[in-house]
Amino acid sequence: MQTAEGRTMESAEKIRTAIAEVVDSATRRFADATEEMRRTAGSIKSELDLTRAELKKGVIEMPEEAKESTSAIRRAVAEQINALKELSDIVAKSGRSGSSEQGEPRGLRPAPQAPARAAEPPLRRPPAPQPQPQPQPAPRAPQAPLAETTLRGTLDLERPAEAPRRENGKTQQGGWVRDLLTNASREEELRPAAPAEAPRATPAQRSPLHVMESLNSLSVDIARAIDHDASIELWNRYRRGERDVFTRRLYTLKGQQTFDEIRRKYQAESEFRAAVDRYCEDFEKLLKDVSRNDRDNIMAQTYLTSDTGKVYTMLAHASGRLH
Protein backbone atom coordinates (compact mmCIF):
# COMPACT_ATOMS: atom_id res chain seq x y z
CA MET A 1 0.00 0.00 0.00
CA GLN A 2 2.79 2.36 0.83
CA THR A 3 4.43 1.64 -2.52
CA ALA A 4 1.17 2.29 -4.38
CA GLU A 5 0.55 5.44 -2.38
CA GLY A 6 4.05 6.66 -3.15
CA ARG A 7 3.57 6.03 -6.84
CA THR A 8 0.22 7.83 -6.75
CA MET A 9 1.73 10.85 -5.06
CA GLU A 10 4.62 10.84 -7.53
CA SER A 11 2.20 10.72 -10.46
CA ALA A 12 0.08 13.48 -8.96
CA GLU A 13 3.19 15.61 -8.49
CA LYS A 14 4.20 15.08 -12.13
CA ILE A 15 0.70 15.98 -13.26
CA ARG A 16 0.75 19.09 -11.07
CA THR A 17 4.14 20.07 -12.46
CA ALA A 18 3.00 19.53 -16.05
CA ILE A 19 -0.15 21.56 -15.47
CA ALA A 20 1.88 24.35 -13.90
CA GLU A 21 4.25 24.38 -16.88
CA VAL A 22 1.33 24.49 -19.32
CA VAL A 23 -0.31 27.31 -17.39
CA ASP A 24 2.94 29.25 -17.20
CA SER A 25 3.54 28.78 -20.93
CA ALA A 26 0.01 29.88 -21.76
CA THR A 27 0.37 32.87 -19.46
CA ARG A 28 3.61 33.91 -21.13
CA ARG A 29 2.12 33.54 -24.60
CA PHE A 30 -0.92 35.54 -23.57
CA ALA A 31 1.29 38.23 -22.11
CA ASP A 32 3.37 38.32 -25.29
CA ALA A 33 0.24 38.53 -27.43
CA THR A 34 -1.15 41.27 -25.23
CA GLU A 35 2.09 43.22 -25.51
CA GLU A 36 2.13 42.77 -29.28
CA MET A 37 -1.46 43.99 -29.49
CA ARG A 38 -0.55 46.95 -27.32
CA ARG A 39 2.34 47.84 -29.61
CA THR A 40 0.15 47.42 -32.69
CA ALA A 41 -2.53 49.61 -31.17
CA GLY A 42 0.08 52.23 -30.37
CA SER A 43 1.38 52.15 -33.93
CA ILE A 44 -2.14 52.44 -35.32
CA LYS A 45 -2.83 55.34 -32.99
CA SER A 46 0.33 57.10 -34.16
CA GLU A 47 -0.59 56.62 -37.79
CA LEU A 48 -4.13 57.83 -37.15
CA ASP A 49 -2.81 60.90 -35.38
CA LEU A 50 -0.44 61.60 -38.27
CA THR A 51 -3.22 61.11 -40.81
CA ARG A 52 -5.54 63.34 -38.81
CA ALA A 53 -2.89 66.03 -38.66
CA GLU A 54 -2.26 65.84 -42.40
CA LEU A 55 -5.99 65.98 -43.14
CA LYS A 56 -6.38 68.95 -40.85
CA LYS A 57 -3.46 70.68 -42.52
CA GLY A 58 -4.84 69.86 -45.96
CA VAL A 59 -8.31 71.13 -45.09
CA ILE A 60 -6.80 74.37 -43.85
CA GLU A 61 -4.39 74.83 -46.76
CA MET A 62 -6.65 73.62 -49.58
CA PRO A 63 -8.73 76.83 -49.74
CA GLU A 64 -5.56 78.90 -49.89
CA GLU A 65 -4.08 76.75 -52.65
CA ALA A 66 -7.36 76.81 -54.56
CA LYS A 67 -7.51 80.56 -54.17
CA GLU A 68 -3.96 80.96 -55.46
CA SER A 69 -4.62 78.62 -58.39
CA THR A 70 -7.81 80.45 -59.26
CA SER A 71 -6.01 83.78 -59.15
CA ALA A 72 -3.24 82.45 -61.40
CA ILE A 73 -5.78 81.06 -63.89
CA ARG A 74 -7.70 84.33 -63.83
CA ARG A 75 -4.53 86.31 -64.53
CA ALA A 76 -3.56 83.97 -67.38
CA VAL A 77 -7.02 84.22 -68.94
CA ALA A 78 -6.96 88.01 -68.62
CA GLU A 79 -3.56 88.16 -70.31
CA GLN A 80 -4.78 85.93 -73.14
CA ILE A 81 -7.89 88.08 -73.61
CA ASN A 82 -5.75 91.22 -73.77
CA ALA A 83 -3.42 89.57 -76.26
CA LEU A 84 -6.38 88.52 -78.43
CA LYS A 85 -7.79 92.04 -78.30
CA GLU A 86 -4.46 93.51 -79.38
CA LEU A 87 -4.18 90.94 -82.17
CA SER A 88 -7.71 91.65 -83.39
CA ASP A 89 -6.97 95.39 -83.38
CA ILE A 90 -3.81 94.82 -85.43
CA VAL A 91 -5.70 92.61 -87.91
CA ALA A 92 -8.51 95.17 -88.19
CA LYS A 93 -6.06 98.02 -88.80
CA SER A 94 -4.16 95.96 -91.35
CA GLY A 95 -7.42 95.04 -93.12
CA ARG A 96 -8.52 98.68 -93.27
CA SER A 97 -5.16 99.85 -94.56
CA GLY A 98 -5.09 97.07 -97.18
CA SER A 99 -8.61 97.83 -98.38
CA SER A 100 -7.88 101.58 -98.57
CA GLU A 101 -4.74 100.91 -100.58
CA GLN A 102 -6.72 98.81 -103.05
CA GLY A 103 -9.64 101.24 -103.18
CA GLU A 104 -7.53 104.14 -104.45
CA PRO A 105 -6.44 102.60 -107.79
CA ARG A 106 -10.03 101.61 -108.55
CA GLY A 107 -11.24 105.15 -107.99
CA LEU A 108 -8.44 106.78 -109.93
CA ARG A 109 -8.31 104.31 -112.80
CA PRO A 110 -11.35 105.61 -114.77
CA ALA A 111 -10.23 109.26 -114.46
CA PRO A 112 -7.27 109.10 -116.82
CA GLN A 113 -9.14 106.79 -119.21
CA ALA A 114 -12.11 109.06 -119.83
CA PRO A 115 -10.16 112.21 -120.75
CA ALA A 116 -7.80 110.17 -122.87
CA ARG A 117 -10.61 108.65 -124.90
CA ALA A 118 -12.45 111.96 -125.16
CA ALA A 119 -9.38 113.79 -126.36
CA GLU A 120 -8.48 111.21 -128.98
CA PRO A 121 -10.87 112.31 -131.81
CA PRO A 122 -10.22 116.08 -131.94
CA LEU A 123 -6.53 116.54 -131.09
CA ARG A 124 -4.30 113.51 -130.53
CA ARG A 125 -5.70 111.09 -133.03
CA PRO A 126 -2.49 110.42 -135.02
CA PRO A 127 -0.02 109.65 -132.23
CA ALA A 128 -0.70 106.15 -130.89
CA PRO A 129 1.35 106.47 -127.67
CA GLN A 130 -1.52 108.41 -126.06
CA PRO A 131 -2.82 105.37 -124.06
CA GLN A 132 0.56 105.09 -122.31
CA PRO A 133 -0.59 106.95 -119.14
CA GLN A 134 -2.72 103.91 -118.30
CA PRO A 135 0.22 101.79 -117.02
CA GLN A 136 0.58 104.21 -114.08
CA PRO A 137 -0.06 101.44 -111.52
CA ALA A 138 3.11 99.71 -112.78
CA PRO A 139 5.11 100.79 -109.66
CA ARG A 140 2.88 98.46 -107.68
CA ALA A 141 4.00 95.51 -109.77
CA PRO A 142 6.67 94.43 -107.22
CA GLN A 143 3.78 93.26 -105.05
CA ALA A 144 3.08 90.43 -107.48
CA PRO A 145 6.10 88.31 -106.45
CA LEU A 146 5.03 88.65 -102.83
CA ALA A 147 1.60 87.31 -103.63
CA GLU A 148 3.02 84.57 -105.82
CA THR A 149 5.34 83.38 -103.08
CA THR A 150 2.35 82.63 -100.85
CA LEU A 151 0.31 79.47 -101.21
CA ARG A 152 -1.92 79.73 -104.25
CA GLY A 153 -4.17 76.69 -104.03
CA THR A 154 -7.46 78.36 -103.17
CA LEU A 155 -6.65 81.98 -103.87
CA ASP A 156 -7.54 83.93 -107.01
CA LEU A 157 -4.77 86.50 -107.42
CA GLU A 158 -6.34 88.37 -110.36
CA ARG A 159 -9.70 89.49 -108.96
CA PRO A 160 -10.66 93.09 -108.03
CA ALA A 161 -10.76 94.25 -104.44
CA GLU A 162 -14.52 93.59 -104.18
CA ALA A 163 -14.04 89.89 -104.90
CA PRO A 164 -12.92 88.96 -101.35
CA ARG A 165 -16.15 90.36 -99.94
CA ARG A 166 -18.29 88.28 -102.28
CA GLU A 167 -16.09 85.29 -101.66
CA ASN A 168 -16.48 85.65 -97.89
CA GLY A 169 -20.25 85.53 -98.29
CA LYS A 170 -20.00 82.37 -100.34
CA THR A 171 -17.68 80.80 -97.83
CA GLN A 172 -20.19 81.29 -95.06
CA GLN A 173 -22.99 79.75 -97.11
CA GLY A 174 -21.34 76.90 -98.97
CA GLY A 175 -18.28 76.07 -96.94
CA TRP A 176 -14.61 76.21 -97.79
CA VAL A 177 -14.80 73.30 -100.28
CA ARG A 178 -17.19 75.19 -102.53
CA ASP A 179 -14.99 78.27 -102.12
CA LEU A 180 -11.98 76.25 -103.20
CA LEU A 181 -13.75 74.91 -106.30
CA THR A 182 -15.22 78.31 -107.23
CA ASN A 183 -11.86 80.05 -106.99
CA ALA A 184 -10.16 77.33 -109.00
CA SER A 185 -12.78 77.61 -111.75
CA ARG A 186 -12.46 81.39 -111.80
CA GLU A 187 -8.71 81.08 -112.27
CA GLU A 188 -9.33 78.81 -115.27
CA GLU A 189 -11.87 81.27 -116.72
CA LEU A 190 -9.54 84.25 -116.33
CA ARG A 191 -6.57 82.59 -118.02
CA PRO A 192 -7.67 83.17 -121.72
CA ALA A 193 -8.44 86.86 -121.04
CA ALA A 194 -5.13 87.53 -119.30
CA PRO A 195 -3.08 88.44 -122.45
CA ALA A 196 -5.68 90.93 -123.70
CA GLU A 197 -6.05 92.70 -120.36
CA ALA A 198 -2.45 92.45 -119.21
CA PRO A 199 -2.04 96.18 -118.43
CA ARG A 200 -5.12 96.17 -116.18
CA ALA A 201 -4.47 92.81 -114.55
CA THR A 202 -1.31 93.97 -112.84
CA PRO A 203 -2.86 96.74 -110.72
CA ALA A 204 -5.97 94.64 -109.99
CA GLN A 205 -4.02 91.88 -108.26
CA ARG A 206 -4.85 91.30 -104.63
CA SER A 207 -2.31 92.37 -102.05
CA PRO A 208 -0.47 89.76 -99.95
CA LEU A 209 -2.61 90.85 -97.00
CA HIS A 210 -5.83 89.70 -98.72
CA VAL A 211 -4.10 86.56 -99.91
CA MET A 212 -3.18 85.64 -96.35
CA GLU A 213 -6.64 86.60 -95.03
CA SER A 214 -8.33 84.21 -97.48
CA LEU A 215 -5.81 81.50 -96.63
CA ASN A 216 -6.33 81.99 -92.90
CA SER A 217 -10.13 81.78 -93.22
CA LEU A 218 -9.72 78.45 -95.02
CA SER A 219 -7.13 77.08 -92.60
CA VAL A 220 -9.31 77.79 -89.55
CA ASP A 221 -12.13 75.64 -91.00
CA ILE A 222 -9.83 72.69 -91.68
CA ALA A 223 -7.90 73.07 -88.40
CA ARG A 224 -11.11 72.34 -86.52
CA ALA A 225 -11.51 69.11 -88.49
CA ILE A 226 -8.07 67.70 -87.53
CA ASP A 227 -7.00 66.27 -84.17
CA HIS A 228 -3.95 68.38 -83.23
CA ASP A 229 -2.24 65.72 -81.07
CA ALA A 230 -2.81 63.02 -83.68
CA SER A 231 -1.39 65.34 -86.35
CA ILE A 232 1.83 65.84 -84.38
CA GLU A 233 2.21 62.11 -83.71
CA LEU A 234 1.57 61.04 -87.32
CA TRP A 235 3.90 63.65 -88.80
CA ASN A 236 6.68 62.60 -86.42
CA ARG A 237 6.23 58.98 -87.51
CA TYR A 238 6.08 59.94 -91.18
CA ARG A 239 9.25 62.03 -90.96
CA ARG A 240 11.03 59.10 -89.25
CA GLY A 241 10.43 57.01 -92.36
CA GLU A 242 7.17 55.19 -91.60
CA ARG A 243 4.63 55.01 -94.40
CA ASP A 244 0.85 54.64 -94.56
CA VAL A 245 0.56 56.26 -91.13
CA PHE A 246 -2.14 58.78 -92.08
CA THR A 247 -5.55 57.25 -91.42
CA ARG A 248 -9.07 58.51 -90.73
CA ARG A 249 -8.33 58.70 -87.00
CA LEU A 250 -6.48 61.93 -87.83
CA TYR A 251 -9.84 63.70 -88.24
CA THR A 252 -12.83 64.47 -86.09
CA LEU A 253 -16.22 63.05 -87.04
CA LYS A 254 -17.06 66.17 -89.04
CA GLY A 255 -13.53 66.21 -90.39
CA GLN A 256 -13.98 62.69 -91.81
CA GLN A 257 -16.97 63.92 -93.81
CA THR A 258 -14.92 66.85 -95.08
CA PHE A 259 -12.08 64.48 -96.01
CA ASP A 260 -14.46 62.23 -97.96
CA GLU A 261 -15.89 65.23 -99.82
CA ILE A 262 -12.41 66.51 -100.73
CA ARG A 263 -11.32 63.09 -101.98
CA ARG A 264 -14.50 62.71 -104.05
CA LYS A 265 -14.11 66.14 -105.63
CA TYR A 266 -10.40 65.55 -106.24
CA GLN A 267 -11.14 62.35 -108.14
CA ALA A 268 -14.13 63.70 -110.09
CA GLU A 269 -13.38 67.35 -110.88
CA SER A 270 -10.28 68.37 -112.79
CA GLU A 271 -10.43 72.05 -111.77
CA PHE A 272 -10.60 71.14 -108.11
CA ARG A 273 -7.75 68.65 -108.57
CA ALA A 274 -5.59 71.34 -110.21
CA ALA A 275 -6.24 73.78 -107.36
CA VAL A 276 -5.35 71.16 -104.73
CA ASP A 277 -2.18 70.18 -106.58
CA ARG A 278 -1.04 73.80 -106.82
CA TYR A 279 -1.64 74.35 -103.12
CA CYS A 280 0.28 71.20 -102.15
CA GLU A 281 3.17 72.00 -104.50
CA ASP A 282 3.52 75.52 -103.10
CA PHE A 283 3.48 74.28 -99.51
CA GLU A 284 6.01 71.54 -100.26
CA LYS A 285 8.28 74.10 -101.89
CA LEU A 286 7.93 76.35 -98.85
CA LEU A 287 8.67 73.42 -96.52
CA LYS A 288 11.72 72.49 -98.57
CA ASP A 289 13.07 76.04 -98.41
CA VAL A 290 12.55 76.17 -94.66
CA SER A 291 14.19 72.78 -94.08
CA ARG A 292 17.47 73.85 -95.68
CA ASN A 293 18.56 75.78 -92.58
CA ASP A 294 16.42 73.87 -90.07
CA ARG A 295 18.76 71.31 -88.55
CA ASP A 296 16.49 70.31 -85.68
CA ASN A 297 13.32 70.28 -87.85
CA ILE A 298 11.74 72.76 -85.46
CA MET A 299 10.55 75.17 -88.14
CA ALA A 300 9.32 72.36 -90.37
CA GLN A 301 7.38 70.84 -87.46
CA THR A 302 5.91 74.26 -86.67
CA TYR A 303 4.74 74.73 -90.28
CA LEU A 304 3.25 71.23 -90.47
CA THR A 305 1.27 71.55 -87.22
CA SER A 306 0.06 75.09 -87.91
CA ASP A 307 -3.38 75.77 -89.37
CA THR A 308 -1.87 76.20 -92.84
CA GLY A 309 -0.01 72.91 -92.42
CA LYS A 310 -3.24 71.17 -91.44
CA VAL A 311 -4.78 72.38 -94.70
CA TYR A 312 -1.87 70.80 -96.55
CA THR A 313 -2.17 67.61 -94.48
CA MET A 314 -5.83 67.06 -95.38
CA LEU A 315 -5.39 68.01 -99.05
CA ALA A 316 -2.25 65.91 -99.46
CA HIS A 317 -3.87 62.95 -97.69
CA ALA A 318 -7.01 63.19 -99.81
CA SER A 319 -4.96 63.48 -103.01
CA GLY A 320 -2.79 60.47 -102.17
CA ARG A 321 0.50 62.31 -101.62
CA LEU A 322 1.13 60.89 -98.13
CA HIS A 323 1.44 57.17 -98.88
C-alpha positions as CSV (number, residue, x, y, z in Angstrom):
1,M,0.0,0.0,0.0
2,Q,2.8,2.4,0.8
3,T,4.4,1.6,-2.5
4,A,1.2,2.3,-4.4
5,E,0.5,5.4,-2.4
6,G,4.0,6.7,-3.2
7,R,3.6,6.0,-6.8
8,T,0.2,7.8,-6.8
9,M,1.7,10.8,-5.1
10,E,4.6,10.8,-7.5
11,S,2.2,10.7,-10.5
12,A,0.1,13.5,-9.0
13,E,3.2,15.6,-8.5
14,K,4.2,15.1,-12.1
15,I,0.7,16.0,-13.3
16,R,0.7,19.1,-11.1
17,T,4.1,20.1,-12.5
18,A,3.0,19.5,-16.0
19,I,-0.2,21.6,-15.5
20,A,1.9,24.4,-13.9
21,E,4.2,24.4,-16.9
22,V,1.3,24.5,-19.3
23,V,-0.3,27.3,-17.4
24,D,2.9,29.3,-17.2
25,S,3.5,28.8,-20.9
26,A,0.0,29.9,-21.8
27,T,0.4,32.9,-19.5
28,R,3.6,33.9,-21.1
29,R,2.1,33.5,-24.6
30,F,-0.9,35.5,-23.6
31,A,1.3,38.2,-22.1
32,D,3.4,38.3,-25.3
33,A,0.2,38.5,-27.4
34,T,-1.1,41.3,-25.2
35,E,2.1,43.2,-25.5
36,E,2.1,42.8,-29.3
37,M,-1.5,44.0,-29.5
38,R,-0.6,47.0,-27.3
39,R,2.3,47.8,-29.6
40,T,0.1,47.4,-32.7
41,A,-2.5,49.6,-31.2
42,G,0.1,52.2,-30.4
43,S,1.4,52.1,-33.9
44,I,-2.1,52.4,-35.3
45,K,-2.8,55.3,-33.0
46,S,0.3,57.1,-34.2
47,E,-0.6,56.6,-37.8
48,L,-4.1,57.8,-37.2
49,D,-2.8,60.9,-35.4
50,L,-0.4,61.6,-38.3
51,T,-3.2,61.1,-40.8
52,R,-5.5,63.3,-38.8
53,A,-2.9,66.0,-38.7
54,E,-2.3,65.8,-42.4
55,L,-6.0,66.0,-43.1
56,K,-6.4,68.9,-40.9
57,K,-3.5,70.7,-42.5
58,G,-4.8,69.9,-46.0
59,V,-8.3,71.1,-45.1
60,I,-6.8,74.4,-43.9
61,E,-4.4,74.8,-46.8
62,M,-6.7,73.6,-49.6
63,P,-8.7,76.8,-49.7
64,E,-5.6,78.9,-49.9
65,E,-4.1,76.8,-52.6
66,A,-7.4,76.8,-54.6
67,K,-7.5,80.6,-54.2
68,E,-4.0,81.0,-55.5
69,S,-4.6,78.6,-58.4
70,T,-7.8,80.5,-59.3
71,S,-6.0,83.8,-59.2
72,A,-3.2,82.5,-61.4
73,I,-5.8,81.1,-63.9
74,R,-7.7,84.3,-63.8
75,R,-4.5,86.3,-64.5
76,A,-3.6,84.0,-67.4
77,V,-7.0,84.2,-68.9
78,A,-7.0,88.0,-68.6
79,E,-3.6,88.2,-70.3
80,Q,-4.8,85.9,-73.1
81,I,-7.9,88.1,-73.6
82,N,-5.8,91.2,-73.8
83,A,-3.4,89.6,-76.3
84,L,-6.4,88.5,-78.4
85,K,-7.8,92.0,-78.3
86,E,-4.5,93.5,-79.4
87,L,-4.2,90.9,-82.2
88,S,-7.7,91.7,-83.4
89,D,-7.0,95.4,-83.4
90,I,-3.8,94.8,-85.4
91,V,-5.7,92.6,-87.9
92,A,-8.5,95.2,-88.2
93,K,-6.1,98.0,-88.8
94,S,-4.2,96.0,-91.4
95,G,-7.4,95.0,-93.1
96,R,-8.5,98.7,-93.3
97,S,-5.2,99.8,-94.6
98,G,-5.1,97.1,-97.2
99,S,-8.6,97.8,-98.4
100,S,-7.9,101.6,-98.6
101,E,-4.7,100.9,-100.6
102,Q,-6.7,98.8,-103.0
103,G,-9.6,101.2,-103.2
104,E,-7.5,104.1,-104.4
105,P,-6.4,102.6,-107.8
106,R,-10.0,101.6,-108.6
107,G,-11.2,105.2,-108.0
108,L,-8.4,106.8,-109.9
109,R,-8.3,104.3,-112.8
110,P,-11.4,105.6,-114.8
111,A,-10.2,109.3,-114.5
112,P,-7.3,109.1,-116.8
113,Q,-9.1,106.8,-119.2
114,A,-12.1,109.1,-119.8
115,P,-10.2,112.2,-120.7
116,A,-7.8,110.2,-122.9
117,R,-10.6,108.7,-124.9
118,A,-12.4,112.0,-125.2
119,A,-9.4,113.8,-126.4
120,E,-8.5,111.2,-129.0
121,P,-10.9,112.3,-131.8
122,P,-10.2,116.1,-131.9
123,L,-6.5,116.5,-131.1
124,R,-4.3,113.5,-130.5
125,R,-5.7,111.1,-133.0
126,P,-2.5,110.4,-135.0
127,P,0.0,109.6,-132.2
128,A,-0.7,106.1,-130.9
129,P,1.4,106.5,-127.7
130,Q,-1.5,108.4,-126.1
131,P,-2.8,105.4,-124.1
132,Q,0.6,105.1,-122.3
133,P,-0.6,106.9,-119.1
134,Q,-2.7,103.9,-118.3
135,P,0.2,101.8,-117.0
136,Q,0.6,104.2,-114.1
137,P,-0.1,101.4,-111.5
138,A,3.1,99.7,-112.8
139,P,5.1,100.8,-109.7
140,R,2.9,98.5,-107.7
141,A,4.0,95.5,-109.8
142,P,6.7,94.4,-107.2
143,Q,3.8,93.3,-105.0
144,A,3.1,90.4,-107.5
145,P,6.1,88.3,-106.4
146,L,5.0,88.7,-102.8
147,A,1.6,87.3,-103.6
148,E,3.0,84.6,-105.8
149,T,5.3,83.4,-103.1
150,T,2.3,82.6,-100.9
151,L,0.3,79.5,-101.2
152,R,-1.9,79.7,-104.3
153,G,-4.2,76.7,-104.0
154,T,-7.5,78.4,-103.2
155,L,-6.6,82.0,-103.9
156,D,-7.5,83.9,-107.0
157,L,-4.8,86.5,-107.4
158,E,-6.3,88.4,-110.4
159,R,-9.7,89.5,-109.0
160,P,-10.7,93.1,-108.0
161,A,-10.8,94.2,-104.4
162,E,-14.5,93.6,-104.2
163,A,-14.0,89.9,-104.9
164,P,-12.9,89.0,-101.3
165,R,-16.1,90.4,-99.9
166,R,-18.3,88.3,-102.3
167,E,-16.1,85.3,-101.7
168,N,-16.5,85.7,-97.9
169,G,-20.2,85.5,-98.3
170,K,-20.0,82.4,-100.3
171,T,-17.7,80.8,-97.8
172,Q,-20.2,81.3,-95.1
173,Q,-23.0,79.8,-97.1
174,G,-21.3,76.9,-99.0
175,G,-18.3,76.1,-96.9
176,W,-14.6,76.2,-97.8
177,V,-14.8,73.3,-100.3
178,R,-17.2,75.2,-102.5
179,D,-15.0,78.3,-102.1
180,L,-12.0,76.3,-103.2
181,L,-13.7,74.9,-106.3
182,T,-15.2,78.3,-107.2
183,N,-11.9,80.0,-107.0
184,A,-10.2,77.3,-109.0
185,S,-12.8,77.6,-111.8
186,R,-12.5,81.4,-111.8
187,E,-8.7,81.1,-112.3
188,E,-9.3,78.8,-115.3
189,E,-11.9,81.3,-116.7
190,L,-9.5,84.2,-116.3
191,R,-6.6,82.6,-118.0
192,P,-7.7,83.2,-121.7
193,A,-8.4,86.9,-121.0
194,A,-5.1,87.5,-119.3
195,P,-3.1,88.4,-122.4
196,A,-5.7,90.9,-123.7
197,E,-6.1,92.7,-120.4
198,A,-2.5,92.4,-119.2
199,P,-2.0,96.2,-118.4
200,R,-5.1,96.2,-116.2
201,A,-4.5,92.8,-114.5
202,T,-1.3,94.0,-112.8
203,P,-2.9,96.7,-110.7
204,A,-6.0,94.6,-110.0
205,Q,-4.0,91.9,-108.3
206,R,-4.8,91.3,-104.6
207,S,-2.3,92.4,-102.1
208,P,-0.5,89.8,-99.9
209,L,-2.6,90.8,-97.0
210,H,-5.8,89.7,-98.7
211,V,-4.1,86.6,-99.9
212,M,-3.2,85.6,-96.3
213,E,-6.6,86.6,-95.0
214,S,-8.3,84.2,-97.5
215,L,-5.8,81.5,-96.6
216,N,-6.3,82.0,-92.9
217,S,-10.1,81.8,-93.2
218,L,-9.7,78.5,-95.0
219,S,-7.1,77.1,-92.6
220,V,-9.3,77.8,-89.6
221,D,-12.1,75.6,-91.0
222,I,-9.8,72.7,-91.7
223,A,-7.9,73.1,-88.4
224,R,-11.1,72.3,-86.5
225,A,-11.5,69.1,-88.5
226,I,-8.1,67.7,-87.5
227,D,-7.0,66.3,-84.2
228,H,-4.0,68.4,-83.2
229,D,-2.2,65.7,-81.1
230,A,-2.8,63.0,-83.7
231,S,-1.4,65.3,-86.3
232,I,1.8,65.8,-84.4
233,E,2.2,62.1,-83.7
234,L,1.6,61.0,-87.3
235,W,3.9,63.7,-88.8
236,N,6.7,62.6,-86.4
237,R,6.2,59.0,-87.5
238,Y,6.1,59.9,-91.2
239,R,9.3,62.0,-91.0
240,R,11.0,59.1,-89.3
241,G,10.4,57.0,-92.4
242,E,7.2,55.2,-91.6
243,R,4.6,55.0,-94.4
244,D,0.9,54.6,-94.6
245,V,0.6,56.3,-91.1
246,F,-2.1,58.8,-92.1
247,T,-5.6,57.2,-91.4
248,R,-9.1,58.5,-90.7
249,R,-8.3,58.7,-87.0
250,L,-6.5,61.9,-87.8
251,Y,-9.8,63.7,-88.2
252,T,-12.8,64.5,-86.1
253,L,-16.2,63.0,-87.0
254,K,-17.1,66.2,-89.0
255,G,-13.5,66.2,-90.4
256,Q,-14.0,62.7,-91.8
257,Q,-17.0,63.9,-93.8
258,T,-14.9,66.9,-95.1
259,F,-12.1,64.5,-96.0
260,D,-14.5,62.2,-98.0
261,E,-15.9,65.2,-99.8
262,I,-12.4,66.5,-100.7
263,R,-11.3,63.1,-102.0
264,R,-14.5,62.7,-104.1
265,K,-14.1,66.1,-105.6
266,Y,-10.4,65.5,-106.2
267,Q,-11.1,62.3,-108.1
268,A,-14.1,63.7,-110.1
269,E,-13.4,67.3,-110.9
270,S,-10.3,68.4,-112.8
271,E,-10.4,72.0,-111.8
272,F,-10.6,71.1,-108.1
273,R,-7.8,68.7,-108.6
274,A,-5.6,71.3,-110.2
275,A,-6.2,73.8,-107.4
276,V,-5.4,71.2,-104.7
277,D,-2.2,70.2,-106.6
278,R,-1.0,73.8,-106.8
279,Y,-1.6,74.3,-103.1
280,C,0.3,71.2,-102.1
281,E,3.2,72.0,-104.5
282,D,3.5,75.5,-103.1
283,F,3.5,74.3,-99.5
284,E,6.0,71.5,-100.3
285,K,8.3,74.1,-101.9
286,L,7.9,76.4,-98.8
287,L,8.7,73.4,-96.5
288,K,11.7,72.5,-98.6
289,D,13.1,76.0,-98.4
290,V,12.5,76.2,-94.7
291,S,14.2,72.8,-94.1
292,R,17.5,73.9,-95.7
293,N,18.6,75.8,-92.6
294,D,16.4,73.9,-90.1
295,R,18.8,71.3,-88.6
296,D,16.5,70.3,-85.7
297,N,13.3,70.3,-87.8
298,I,11.7,72.8,-85.5
299,M,10.5,75.2,-88.1
300,A,9.3,72.4,-90.4
301,Q,7.4,70.8,-87.5
302,T,5.9,74.3,-86.7
303,Y,4.7,74.7,-90.3
304,L,3.3,71.2,-90.5
305,T,1.3,71.5,-87.2
306,S,0.1,75.1,-87.9
307,D,-3.4,75.8,-89.4
308,T,-1.9,76.2,-92.8
309,G,0.0,72.9,-92.4
310,K,-3.2,71.2,-91.4
311,V,-4.8,72.4,-94.7
312,Y,-1.9,70.8,-96.5
313,T,-2.2,67.6,-94.5
314,M,-5.8,67.1,-95.4
315,L,-5.4,68.0,-99.0
316,A,-2.2,65.9,-99.5
317,H,-3.9,63.0,-97.7
318,A,-7.0,63.2,-99.8
319,S,-5.0,63.5,-103.0
320,G,-2.8,60.5,-102.2
321,R,0.5,62.3,-101.6
322,L,1.1,60.9,-98.1
323,H,1.4,57.2,-98.9
